[in-house]
Structure formats: C-alpha cells, structure tokens
Amino acid sequence: MKTALAALLFVPCCALAGDPWDTTDKALGGAALASTLLDWSQTRYIARHPDQYRELNPTLPDHPTTGRVDAHFAGSIIIGGLVANWLSSDYRKGFLSGVTVIEVSTVAHNYSVGIKMQF
C-alpha cells in the first residue's frame, strides 16, 4: 500500500519529465557534481584515516574502505544524473539545488574538523 501511494505521488512530477536542460539546470548540475566530487575526496580521506575519523553518512559504514567509498559515490553520481535528467526542469532545479546544499554543508563541516580533500 505504501509503495503504491508513493508511486502515485511521484506520477505528477513525471508528467513533464525529460525537459531540455537550460543554462540554470546546467549550472546547478555542475555545482552539484563539483560539490559531490569534493565530498568524495574527503570521504576517501576518512577511509584512509580510520584511527582519526569515522564516516557519518548513514549509507556507509563508520570505517568504509576506499573501494566502498568509490562505488558509493560513482553510483550516487550516476543515479543523481539520471534522476535529474528524468525530472522536469522545475523539479530538476530543486533537486540539484538540494544536492548542492547538502554537499556544500557536508564539505564545510568536514573541512572544519580537519578532513582534507585527497583522491
């Protein structure tokens, strides 16, 4: 029942799915990608320094391997891109803005506690 309800709630936003990307969509997509890449590099740093840091992302273990981190972020970037492309332009802008805000806040927090950006 919950799955069916969730699917029905998702249908209206898909009615205009696949709009072309305008300049704002592309800029937001670039910002989301860039901030995700920064988070990825910091998470790899966390994975290489398990004695100093632990991962707070609930979708990863406290001490992930770099391979697990790479798979997580590669998958996130691919799925996020597919979702963004599938959404109509209005929803796409909100989605990409949300991703960017979350990623920038994560990167800023990580930086404030000494986590470096290293691939």
C-alpha positions as CSV (number, residue, x, y, z in Angstrom):
1,M,0.0,0.0,0.0
2,K,2.7,2.5,1.0
3,T,4.6,1.7,-2.2
4,A,1.6,2.3,-4.4
5,L,0.9,5.6,-2.6
6,A,4.5,6.7,-3.1
7,A,4.3,5.8,-6.8
8,L,1.0,7.8,-7.2
9,L,2.5,10.8,-5.5
10,F,5.5,10.6,-7.9
11,V,3.5,10.5,-11.1
12,P,2.6,14.2,-11.3
13,C,6.2,15.3,-11.2
14,C,7.0,12.9,-14.0
15,A,4.3,14.2,-16.4
16,L,6.8,16.7,-17.9
17,A,9.8,14.6,-17.4
18,G,12.7,14.9,-19.8
19,D,12.6,18.7,-20.4
20,P,15.8,20.0,-22.0
21,W,18.4,21.4,-19.7
22,D,18.5,25.2,-19.7
23,T,21.5,27.3,-18.6
24,T,20.4,27.3,-14.9
25,D,20.0,23.5,-14.9
26,K,23.5,23.1,-16.3
27,A,25.0,25.4,-13.8
28,L,23.2,23.7,-10.9
29,G,24.2,20.3,-12.3
30,G,27.8,21.5,-12.4
31,A,27.6,22.8,-8.8
32,A,26.1,19.5,-7.6
33,L,28.7,17.4,-9.4
34,A,31.6,19.6,-8.1
35,S,30.5,19.6,-4.5
36,T,29.9,15.8,-4.7
37,L,33.4,15.3,-6.0
38,L,34.8,17.3,-3.1
39,D,32.7,15.2,-0.6
40,W,34.0,12.1,-2.4
41,S,37.6,13.2,-1.9
42,Q,37.1,13.9,1.8
43,T,35.3,10.6,2.3
44,R,38.3,8.8,0.8
45,Y,40.5,10.7,3.2
46,I,38.3,9.4,6.1
47,A,38.6,5.9,4.8
48,R,42.4,6.1,4.8
49,H,42.4,7.6,8.3
50,P,40.1,5.3,10.4
51,D,42.1,6.0,13.6
52,Q,41.2,9.7,13.3
53,Y,37.8,9.9,11.7
54,R,34.6,8.0,11.2
55,E,32.0,8.3,8.4
56,L,28.7,10.0,9.4
57,N,26.8,9.2,6.2
58,P,24.2,6.6,7.2
59,T,24.5,4.8,3.9
60,L,28.2,4.0,4.6
61,P,29.8,2.1,7.5
62,D,31.7,4.1,10.1
63,H,35.0,3.0,8.6
64,P,34.4,2.2,4.9
65,T,37.1,1.0,2.5
66,T,38.2,3.3,-0.3
67,G,36.6,0.8,-2.7
68,R,33.3,1.1,-1.0
69,V,33.6,4.9,-1.0
70,D,34.4,4.9,-4.7
71,A,31.4,2.6,-5.5
72,H,29.1,4.7,-3.4
73,F,30.0,8.0,-5.0
74,A,30.2,6.7,-8.5
75,G,26.7,5.2,-8.1
76,S,25.4,8.3,-6.5
77,I,26.7,10.5,-9.3
78,I,25.2,8.2,-12.0
79,I,21.8,7.8,-10.2
80,G,21.7,11.5,-9.4
81,G,22.3,12.4,-13.0
82,L,19.7,10.0,-14.2
83,V,17.1,11.3,-11.7
84,A,18.0,15.0,-12.6
85,N,17.6,14.2,-16.3
86,W,14.3,12.4,-15.8
87,L,12.7,15.3,-13.8
88,S,11.0,18.2,-15.3
89,S,13.0,21.4,-15.3
90,D,11.2,22.9,-12.3
91,Y,11.8,19.8,-10.2
92,R,15.3,19.4,-11.5
93,K,16.3,22.8,-10.3
94,G,15.0,22.0,-6.8
95,F,16.7,18.5,-6.8
96,L,20.1,19.9,-7.9
97,S,19.9,22.8,-5.5
98,G,19.1,20.4,-2.7
99,V,22.1,18.1,-3.6
100,T,24.4,21.1,-3.7
101,V,23.3,22.5,-0.4
102,I,23.7,19.1,1.3
103,E,27.1,18.5,-0.3
104,V,28.5,22.0,0.4
105,S,27.4,21.8,4.1
106,T,29.0,18.4,4.4
107,V,32.2,19.5,2.8
108,A,32.3,22.7,5.0
109,H,31.7,20.6,8.2
110,N,34.4,18.1,7.2
111,Y,36.9,20.9,6.4
112,S,36.1,22.5,9.8
113,V,37.1,19.2,11.6
114,G,40.3,18.8,9.6
115,I,39.3,16.4,6.9
116,K,41.4,17.0,3.8
117,M,40.5,16.7,0.2
118,Q,42.6,13.9,-1.3
119,F,42.0,11.4,-4.1
